[in-house]
Amino acid sequence: MKYVILTIILLISTVFCSAQSFSFLEDLQNGGLEFVNREYDEATPKRIKITEKKGDGLLWITSFNFIEGNIDLDIKGQDFSPQKYIGLAFYGQNDTAFQALCISPYALLNEDYTLRKNAIKYYASPIPKDLNSACDDFAKLSLNRWFHVRLHIKNQNVEVYVDNNASPAFSSQLIDGKVGGKFGIFLSDGAGGEFGNIKITP
């Protein structure tokens, strides 16, 4: 019996030890952040604020190569416009070849269904493919707030969960067959935002 208990403890320890969190300040000091057409306004260990700028932008977290699993983070938009999307880039080969799942906070939390149904966009850069999502559960939430996003990427499929909802707000097969690469933050043309508590688990 004691061996069974020990095995369970070791398995639990392995799961927790394999989770990886990130400190924006440490990565800034160690050169682990790579900005593409964006700058940061302020940063703490758990949070970073990225300024608005014309054109798409990226923040690569270069200290980690993402293959599959869960990426969790908190997001708050700066400018509430339905055309401005912020979210996660992954499987980055370079600054023009990557995939991204991003959210319009304005559209996601708006009462207008025609906006909500396009709240989440899936990109396989350089050619975007926009897919709709059902976001009815979030219509009554306040716009001016942080919300939690989890990307679950496994076996060439991706799911997006918002605010720890049990059902995905979006799901799809991955467009590109490539697996693995850089990951980071994606901001569409003119968008800025705040991002915090990034964590990766298997």
N, C-alpha and C positions, 0 to 999 in steps of 0.2 A: 504493500500500500504506500509506504514512504517513497518508493521509487516512482510510482505513478504521480504522486504529489510533486515530487522534484521535477519530473518531466514537464508537468503543466506549468510550474513556475518558470522553468527555462524557456518554454515556448512563449509565455506571456512576456518575459524579459526581452526575447528576441524581437517580438513585434514592436514593443515600445522603443527599443534601441534602434530599430531600423527606421523609425519616423525621423524626419529631418526638418528642422525649423531654420529660419534665416534671420540674421541681424543685418539690417540695412546699413547701420553705421560701420560695422566690421567690414562688410563687403565694400563700402565706399573707401575705407582706409586701405583695404588690401587689394584694390583694383578688381573686385569681383562683380562690379556693376558696369554695364556697357550701355550708354545712352545713344539712341539713334533718333535724331531730329527732336529731341526733348531735353529738358533740364529739370532738376529737382529744386523745389522751393524750400523745403525743410525735411529733415529726416530724424527719426529716433530709431532705437534698436528694432522696434516692432512695426513702425509706420513710416511711409514716405509719401510726400505730396509732389505730384508732377504737374508742371505748368502747361497751359494750353499753348498750342502753336499750329500754324497752318501746315497741312500735310499730315500723313500718317506718322506715328512715332512708336518706338519700341524702347523697352528697358530690359536688356538681357541680364539674367542672373547666371553668370558664366561659371560659377563654382560647382555646378551640378549638371549632370547629363540625365535628362528625363527619358525613361523608356515607357513605363506604364504604371498605373496605380491611381492614387487620389491626389489632387492638388486643391488645398483649401486656402481661401483668403477672404478678407473683408474688403468691401469696395464702397466708396462714396463718390458720386459724380460732382464735378464743380459747376458745370453749366448745363442746366436741364433743357436740352434740345433733343427732339426725337432722332435727329440725324447724327448725334455724337455717341459713339460706342466705345466702351472701355472693357478690358477683360484680359484673357491670358493667351499668350502665344506659346506654341510648343512644337517640338520636332524641327527646330530651326537649324537649317544647314548654313544659312547666311542671312543677311539683312533683307533679302527679297524672296527667299525660298523658306517658307514656314507655314504652319497652320495656326489658326486662331479662332477662339470662341469668345465672343464679346457681347456685351449687354448695353442697351440704352436704358439707363435708370429712369429717364422720363417716360419712355414707352412702357417699360415693365410695370411701373407703378401707376399708370394712368388709367382713368375710368373708361377711356375710349378703346373699345375692343379692336378697332382697325389699327390702332397704334400698338396695342399689347401683342397682337399676333405676330408682329415683326420685331419684338423686343430683343430677340437673340439672333445673332448672325454667326454663321460658320464660314470661315475663309480658308481656302487653300491657296495662299499667295503664290504667284502674282495674280491668279484669276479667282475672284470671289464667287462663292456659291452661297446664296442666301436661302435659308430654310426657315419656315415659320415655326412658332412654338405656342403652346397653349399656356397662358399665364393668368387665367381668371382668378386664381387664388390670391393674387397680390394686388388686386385693384384698389383695395381700401387702405393700403399702407401709405404712410407719409413719404413724400418725396425727399425731404431734406433729412436724410439719415443714412447710417451705414447699413449695408445688408451683406449677408454671408453667401458665398458661392463655393460650391464644390464641383470640380470636374472629375469624373470617374472614367478613366480610359483603360480599356482592357480588351484584348482579343479583337483589335481593329474596330472597336465600338467606343462611342463617347456618349456620356450622359451628363447633364448639367442639373444640379440641385440648387435651389435658392432658399435661403433662410431655413435650412435643415428640414425642408418639406420632405415627406416620405416618398413622394412621387416626383420623377424628373420633370423639369420644365421643358426640357429639350433632350432628344436622343437621336442618334444617327450612326450609320457606319462611317468610318473615316474615309475621306475622299482619296487621299494618297496612301499608297502601300508602304511608304517609308516609315520605319519605327526608330525612335531615338533621336536625340539632338538637344539643342539648347532650349531653355524655356524662360519665360519672363512675362512682361506686361505689354499689352498692345493697346494703343490709343488711336482712334480714327481721326480723320482730318479735323483739326481744330479742337480736339477734345483734351481735357485734363482731368485729373482726379486724385483721390487719396486711396492708398492701398495699405493693408496691414495684415499681420499675423499669418504670413504665408507658411504653409506646412505641407510636406509631401509624405505620404504613407504608401506602402505597397498595396 
